[in-house]
Amino acid sequence: MLAVTGGKRRGKSRRRQAGKRQRERDMAAAARDYAGLGWPCSPGAHPGDGDRACSCDRIGCPDPAAHPVAATWAMQASVDVEVLNRWWSERPDANIILPTGRVFDVFDVPAAAGVLALSRIAQEGLPVGPVASLGDDRYLFFVATRGAPVDEDEWWSCHLDCFPETVTETPGMRWHCRDSYVVAPPSVLPYGREVTWVRPPDGSPLPDPLRLLEVLSDSCEAI
């Protein structure tokens, strides 16, 4: 019986290791795919070991496994495949961070609002670009970038350091543009949550953000 039990444990361990290696390969491949779209990438934190929600050293990290590894992420982000391969060979567990305000902006809304918005967008025949699901909690709508808005009150910085500081205090829509970022599929979040594509990028032109702003705002108010 002990031999059988030990064999089962070893089998589970091997399967976990194989799954981990596959995720690592998928992460590096995804970073290269984003580079092919002209989307710069930077390594991100990942779920920590044991009871730690995040791999970073920050006690009580407000955005576990969903922020860059380096403070220099904005300068570091790259589309150079050799650089990306080196980063993910050194940090195979790293999630993928995509800077916003360069190639695209991102509307970040509660998942329920995102589902309502996609339904209305389909009914009205509005253009829509890539859409990602952030652990089934938030939806990320990728749109053409506005770069640096004239009125800086229109944008928030990355939600790790935004005002208000915690995500729970900003439950509605957030507009990620200049000096911000999002965590991208197939990144893994704490407690078995994942970042996945609802509508993956296909190289098509990104929609005008103002065309979607009203729909997303109305959807946030409706939930």
BALOBA-1460 file (C-alpha; in Angstrom, 3 decimals):
// residues 223
<rec num="1" residu="m" x="0.000" y="0.000" z="0.000"/>
<rec num="2" residu="l" x="2.834" y="2.408" z="0.870"/>
<rec num="3" residu="a" x="4.522" y="1.700" z="-2.454"/>
<rec num="4" residu="v" x="1.291" y="2.371" z="-4.326"/>
<rec num="5" residu="t" x="0.684" y="5.600" z="-2.394"/>
<rec num="6" residu="g" x="4.244" y="6.736" z="-2.992"/>
<rec num="7" residu="g" x="3.876" y="5.989" z="-6.692"/>
<rec num="8" residu="k" x="0.708" y="8.088" z="-6.882"/>
<rec num="9" residu="r" x="2.442" y="10.985" z="-5.170"/>
<rec num="10" residu="r" x="5.397" y="10.796" z="-7.530"/>
<rec num="11" residu="g" x="2.979" y="10.653" z="-10.458"/>
<rec num="12" residu="k" x="1.156" y="13.787" z="-9.261"/>
<rec num="13" residu="s" x="4.470" y="15.549" z="-8.713"/>
<rec num="14" residu="r" x="5.625" y="14.700" z="-12.239"/>
<rec num="15" residu="r" x="2.343" y="15.931" z="-13.695"/>
<rec num="16" residu="r" x="2.629" y="19.200" z="-11.759"/>
<rec num="17" residu="q" x="6.194" y="19.680" z="-12.956"/>
<rec num="18" residu="a" x="5.179" y="18.928" z="-16.553"/>
<rec num="19" residu="g" x="2.306" y="21.416" z="-16.293"/>
<rec num="20" residu="k" x="4.644" y="24.036" z="-14.854"/>
<rec num="21" residu="r" x="7.149" y="23.572" z="-17.681"/>
<rec num="22" residu="q" x="4.348" y="23.868" z="-20.242"/>
<rec num="23" residu="r" x="3.124" y="27.128" z="-18.675"/>
<rec num="24" residu="e" x="6.655" y="28.472" z="-18.795"/>
<rec num="25" residu="r" x="6.932" y="27.615" z="-22.497"/>
<rec num="26" residu="d" x="3.521" y="29.154" z="-23.143"/>
<rec num="27" residu="m" x="4.534" y="32.388" z="-21.369"/>
<rec num="28" residu="a" x="7.701" y="32.827" z="-23.415"/>
<rec num="29" residu="a" x="5.840" y="31.990" z="-26.650"/>
<rec num="30" residu="a" x="3.100" y="34.506" z="-25.811"/>
<rec num="31" residu="a" x="5.690" y="37.244" z="-25.182"/>
<rec num="32" residu="r" x="7.163" y="36.545" z="-28.619"/>
<rec num="33" residu="d" x="3.685" y="36.662" z="-30.183"/>
<rec num="34" residu="y" x="3.023" y="40.060" z="-28.593"/>
<rec num="35" residu="a" x="6.362" y="41.285" z="-29.918"/>
<rec num="36" residu="g" x="5.237" y="40.174" z="-33.367"/>
<rec num="37" residu="l" x="2.253" y="42.510" z="-33.006"/>
<rec num="38" residu="g" x="4.597" y="45.337" z="-32.026"/>
<rec num="39" residu="w" x="3.482" y="45.171" z="-28.379"/>
<rec num="40" residu="p" x="6.420" y="45.675" z="-25.958"/>
<rec num="41" residu="c" x="6.577" y="43.264" z="-23.013"/>
<rec num="42" residu="s" x="8.176" y="43.301" z="-19.595"/>
<rec num="43" residu="p" x="8.453" y="40.511" z="-16.991"/>
<rec num="44" residu="g" x="5.914" y="40.591" z="-14.195"/>
<rec num="45" residu="a" x="5.591" y="39.157" z="-10.721"/>
<rec num="46" residu="h" x="3.916" y="35.781" z="-10.279"/>
<rec num="47" residu="p" x="2.082" y="33.959" z="-7.478"/>
<rec num="48" residu="g" x="4.386" y="33.284" z="-4.544"/>
<rec num="49" residu="d" x="5.176" y="30.001" z="-2.852"/>
<rec num="50" residu="g" x="3.106" y="28.645" z="0.013"/>
<rec num="51" residu="d" x="0.856" y="31.289" z="1.559"/>
<rec num="52" residu="r" x="2.451" y="34.180" z="-0.335"/>
<rec num="53" residu="a" x="0.102" y="35.673" z="-2.901"/>
<rec num="54" residu="c" x="2.907" y="37.442" z="-4.768"/>
<rec num="55" residu="s" x="6.526" y="36.694" z="-5.580"/>
<rec num="56" residu="c" x="7.593" y="40.281" z="-4.769"/>
<rec num="57" residu="d" x="9.076" y="41.400" z="-1.444"/>
<rec num="58" residu="r" x="6.340" y="43.940" z="-0.763"/>
<rec num="59" residu="i" x="4.398" y="43.082" z="2.390"/>
<rec num="60" residu="g" x="0.668" y="43.173" z="1.664"/>
<rec num="61" residu="c" x="1.184" y="43.683" z="-2.066"/>
<rec num="62" residu="p" x="-2.005" y="45.429" z="-3.293"/>
<rec num="63" residu="d" x="-1.880" y="43.803" z="-6.718"/>
<rec num="64" residu="p" x="-0.303" y="40.349" z="-6.287"/>
<rec num="65" residu="a" x="1.224" y="38.774" z="-9.404"/>
<rec num="66" residu="a" x="-0.138" y="41.599" z="-11.595"/>
<rec num="67" residu="h" x="2.664" y="44.167" z="-11.595"/>
<rec num="68" residu="p" x="6.153" y="44.470" z="-13.129"/>
<rec num="69" residu="v" x="9.214" y="42.917" z="-11.555"/>
<rec num="70" residu="a" x="11.426" y="45.971" z="-12.091"/>
<rec num="71" residu="a" x="10.797" y="49.619" z="-11.253"/>
<rec num="72" residu="t" x="12.321" y="50.399" z="-14.660"/>
<rec num="73" residu="w" x="9.630" y="48.433" z="-16.505"/>
<rec num="74" residu="a" x="8.666" y="51.401" z="-18.703"/>
<rec num="75" residu="m" x="12.184" y="51.723" z="-20.103"/>
<rec num="76" residu="q" x="12.797" y="47.990" z="-20.043"/>
<rec num="77" residu="a" x="9.774" y="46.841" z="-22.105"/>
<rec num="78" residu="s" x="10.926" y="45.384" z="-25.411"/>
<rec num="79" residu="v" x="9.865" y="43.710" z="-28.645"/>
<rec num="80" residu="d" x="13.345" y="42.233" z="-29.193"/>
<rec num="81" residu="v" x="12.821" y="38.463" z="-29.342"/>
<rec num="82" residu="e" x="16.344" y="37.715" z="-28.098"/>
<rec num="83" residu="v" x="15.774" y="39.950" z="-25.088"/>
<rec num="84" residu="l" x="12.408" y="38.323" z="-24.383"/>
<rec num="85" residu="n" x="13.887" y="34.825" z="-24.641"/>
<rec num="86" residu="r" x="16.630" y="35.785" z="-22.188"/>
<rec num="87" residu="w" x="14.179" y="37.309" z="-19.713"/>
<rec num="88" residu="w" x="11.889" y="34.296" z="-19.659"/>
<rec num="89" residu="s" x="14.779" y="31.851" z="-19.515"/>
<rec num="90" residu="e" x="16.000" y="33.716" z="-16.414"/>
<rec num="91" residu="r" x="12.489" y="34.109" z="-14.958"/>
<rec num="92" residu="p" x="10.439" y="31.239" z="-16.391"/>
<rec num="93" residu="d" x="7.586" y="31.875" z="-13.902"/>
<rec num="94" residu="a" x="7.285" y="35.569" z="-14.761"/>
<rec num="95" residu="n" x="3.915" y="36.884" z="-15.874"/>
<rec num="96" residu="i" x="3.678" y="39.211" z="-18.883"/>
<rec num="97" residu="i" x="3.278" y="42.956" z="-18.461"/>
<rec num="98" residu="l" x="2.148" y="45.111" z="-21.401"/>
<rec num="99" residu="p" x="2.756" y="48.882" z="-21.157"/>
<rec num="100" residu="t" x="-0.187" y="51.012" z="-22.248"/>
<rec num="101" residu="g" x="-0.231" y="54.422" z="-23.902"/>
<rec num="102" residu="r" x="2.151" y="53.289" z="-26.646"/>
<rec num="103" residu="v" x="0.476" y="50.935" z="-29.113"/>
<rec num="104" residu="f" x="-2.832" y="50.726" z="-27.263"/>
<rec num="105" residu="d" x="-4.823" y="51.915" z="-24.259"/>
<rec num="106" residu="v" x="-6.922" y="49.585" z="-22.137"/>
<rec num="107" residu="f" x="-10.354" y="50.100" z="-20.575"/>
<rec num="108" residu="d" x="-10.428" y="48.023" z="-17.390"/>
<rec num="109" residu="v" x="-13.982" y="47.278" z="-16.174"/>
<rec num="110" residu="p" x="-15.724" y="44.822" z="-13.823"/>
<rec num="111" residu="a" x="-16.374" y="41.509" z="-15.548"/>
<rec num="112" residu="a" x="-20.166" y="41.878" z="-15.316"/>
<rec num="113" residu="a" x="-19.929" y="45.264" z="-17.045"/>
<rec num="114" residu="g" x="-17.667" y="43.760" z="-19.683"/>
<rec num="115" residu="v" x="-20.192" y="41.045" z="-20.514"/>
<rec num="116" residu="l" x="-22.992" y="43.641" z="-20.799"/>
<rec num="117" residu="a" x="-20.800" y="45.845" z="-22.973"/>
<rec num="118" residu="l" x="-19.901" y="43.020" z="-25.365"/>
<rec num="119" residu="s" x="-23.591" y="42.202" z="-25.785"/>
<rec num="120" residu="r" x="-24.469" y="45.820" z="-26.592"/>
<rec num="121" residu="i" x="-21.448" y="46.170" z="-28.895"/>
<rec num="122" residu="a" x="-22.624" y="43.127" z="-30.844"/>
<rec num="123" residu="q" x="-26.213" y="44.430" z="-31.040"/>
<rec num="124" residu="e" x="-25.115" y="47.848" z="-32.284"/>
<rec num="125" residu="g" x="-22.422" y="46.568" z="-34.603"/>
<rec num="126" residu="l" x="-19.722" y="48.669" z="-32.971"/>
<rec num="127" residu="p" x="-16.037" y="47.948" z="-33.575"/>
<rec num="128" residu="v" x="-14.313" y="46.008" z="-30.817"/>
<rec num="129" residu="g" x="-10.712" y="44.948" z="-30.431"/>
<rec num="130" residu="p" x="-9.043" y="42.361" z="-28.204"/>
<rec num="131" residu="v" x="-10.699" y="41.682" z="-24.860"/>
<rec num="132" residu="a" x="-9.097" y="39.808" z="-21.961"/>
<rec num="133" residu="s" x="-10.540" y="38.412" z="-18.745"/>
<rec num="134" residu="l" x="-8.547" y="39.114" z="-15.595"/>
<rec num="135" residu="g" x="-9.277" y="36.155" z="-13.365"/>
<rec num="136" residu="d" x="-13.017" y="36.443" z="-14.121"/>
<rec num="137" residu="d" x="-13.003" y="39.646" z="-12.016"/>
<rec num="138" residu="r" x="-12.250" y="42.317" z="-14.609"/>
<rec num="139" residu="y" x="-12.437" y="42.651" z="-18.402"/>
<rec num="140" residu="l" x="-9.724" y="44.479" z="-20.338"/>
<rec num="141" residu="f" x="-10.771" y="46.193" z="-23.593"/>
<rec num="142" residu="f" x="-7.812" y="47.047" z="-25.855"/>
<rec num="143" residu="v" x="-8.326" y="50.222" z="-27.917"/>
<rec num="144" residu="a" x="-6.242" y="52.628" z="-29.979"/>
<rec num="145" residu="t" x="-4.049" y="54.776" z="-27.780"/>
<rec num="146" residu="r" x="-4.567" y="58.461" z="-27.119"/>
<rec num="147" residu="g" x="-0.994" y="58.731" z="-25.886"/>
<rec num="148" residu="a" x="-0.784" y="61.685" z="-23.492"/>
<rec num="149" residu="p" x="-4.241" y="63.231" z="-22.927"/>
<rec num="150" residu="v" x="-4.341" y="67.020" z="-22.655"/>
<rec num="151" residu="d" x="-6.355" y="66.718" z="-19.456"/>
<rec num="152" residu="e" x="-4.319" y="64.407" z="-17.245"/>
<rec num="153" residu="d" x="-7.289" y="63.946" z="-14.908"/>
<rec num="154" residu="e" x="-8.665" y="61.665" z="-17.615"/>
<rec num="155" residu="w" x="-6.180" y="58.904" z="-16.899"/>
<rec num="156" residu="w" x="-4.922" y="56.796" z="-14.013"/>
<rec num="157" residu="s" x="-1.445" y="55.442" z="-13.555"/>
<rec num="158" residu="c" x="-0.893" y="51.745" z="-13.025"/>
<rec num="159" residu="h" x="-3.343" y="50.415" z="-10.466"/>
<rec num="160" residu="l" x="-0.559" y="49.241" z="-8.175"/>
<rec num="161" residu="d" x="0.075" y="52.877" z="-7.249"/>
<rec num="162" residu="c" x="-3.098" y="54.632" z="-8.359"/>
<rec num="163" residu="f" x="-5.269" y="56.958" z="-6.306"/>
<rec num="164" residu="p" x="-7.322" y="55.638" z="-4.564"/>
<rec num="165" residu="e" x="-4.654" y="53.034" z="-3.833"/>
<rec num="166" residu="t" x="-6.693" y="49.870" z="-3.720"/>
<rec num="167" residu="v" x="-8.696" y="48.217" z="-6.459"/>
<rec num="168" residu="t" x="-11.694" y="47.863" z="-4.126"/>
<rec num="169" residu="e" x="-11.913" y="51.644" z="-3.903"/>
<rec num="170" residu="t" x="-12.043" y="51.990" z="-7.697"/>
<rec num="171" residu="p" x="-14.606" y="49.332" z="-8.647"/>
<rec num="172" residu="g" x="-15.744" y="51.035" z="-11.835"/>
<rec num="173" residu="m" x="-13.896" y="51.717" z="-15.054"/>
<rec num="174" residu="r" x="-10.192" y="52.524" z="-15.206"/>
<rec num="175" residu="w" x="-8.492" y="53.856" z="-18.330"/>
<rec num="176" residu="h" x="-4.915" y="52.629" z="-18.658"/>
<rec num="177" residu="c" x="-2.888" y="54.839" z="-20.975"/>
<rec num="178" residu="r" x="0.370" y="56.725" z="-20.511"/>
<rec num="179" residu="d" x="2.633" y="55.401" z="-17.737"/>
<rec num="180" residu="s" x="0.335" y="52.467" z="-17.030"/>
<rec num="181" residu="y" x="0.267" y="48.762" z="-17.819"/>
<rec num="182" residu="v" x="-1.858" y="45.609" z="-17.746"/>
<rec num="183" residu="v" x="-1.036" y="41.975" z="-17.068"/>
<rec num="184" residu="a" x="-1.572" y="39.858" z="-20.192"/>
<rec num="185" residu="p" x="-2.634" y="36.289" z="-21.032"/>
<rec num="186" residu="p" x="-1.583" y="33.599" z="-20.269"/>
<rec num="187" residu="s" x="-0.418" y="35.067" z="-16.965"/>
<rec num="188" residu="v" x="-1.360" y="33.233" z="-13.765"/>
<rec num="189" residu="l" x="-2.822" y="35.013" z="-10.723"/>
<rec num="190" residu="p" x="-3.056" y="33.842" z="-7.102"/>
<rec num="191" residu="y" x="-5.547" y="31.177" z="-6.018"/>
<rec num="192" residu="g" x="-5.726" y="29.450" z="-9.390"/>
<rec num="193" residu="r" x="-7.030" y="32.477" z="-11.299"/>
<rec num="194" residu="e" x="-5.797" y="33.129" z="-14.822"/>
<rec num="195" residu="v" x="-5.668" y="35.911" z="-17.399"/>
<rec num="196" residu="t" x="-7.291" y="34.678" z="-20.608"/>
<rec num="197" residu="w" x="-8.430" y="36.061" z="-23.949"/>
<rec num="198" residu="v" x="-12.152" y="36.531" z="-24.518"/>
<rec num="199" residu="r" x="-11.332" y="37.997" z="-27.930"/>
<rec num="200" residu="p" x="-7.670" y="37.409" z="-28.851"/>
<rec num="201" residu="p" x="-5.726" y="39.958" z="-30.937"/>
<rec num="202" residu="d" x="-5.676" y="39.208" z="-34.642"/>
<rec num="203" residu="g" x="-3.644" y="42.116" z="-35.978"/>
<rec num="204" residu="s" x="-6.724" y="44.156" z="-36.960"/>
<rec num="205" residu="p" x="-6.737" y="47.924" z="-36.315"/>
<rec num="206" residu="l" x="-7.745" y="48.788" z="-32.775"/>
<rec num="207" residu="p" x="-11.026" y="50.659" z="-32.242"/>
<rec num="208" residu="d" x="-11.288" y="54.340" z="-31.342"/>
<rec num="209" residu="p" x="-11.577" y="54.503" z="-27.529"/>
<rec num="210" residu="l" x="-14.230" y="57.216" z="-27.645"/>
<rec num="211" residu="r" x="-16.522" y="54.908" z="-29.655"/>
<rec num="212" residu="l" x="-16.514" y="52.427" z="-26.761"/>
<rec num="213" residu="l" x="-16.298" y="54.817" z="-23.831"/>
<rec num="214" residu="e" x="-20.042" y="55.511" z="-23.622"/>
<rec num="215" residu="v" x="-20.960" y="51.822" z="-23.867"/>
<rec num="216" residu="l" x="-18.482" y="50.816" z="-21.183"/>
<rec num="217" residu="s" x="-19.476" y="53.684" z="-18.894"/>
<rec num="218" residu="d" x="-23.176" y="52.810" z="-19.222"/>
<rec num="219" residu="s" x="-22.413" y="49.138" z="-18.559"/>
<rec num="220" residu="c" x="-20.504" y="50.008" z="-15.383"/>
<rec num="221" residu="e" x="-23.439" y="52.077" z="-14.140"/>
<rec num="222" residu="a" x="-25.877" y="49.257" z="-14.912"/>
<rec num="223" residu="i" x="-24.279" y="46.641" z="-12.668"/>
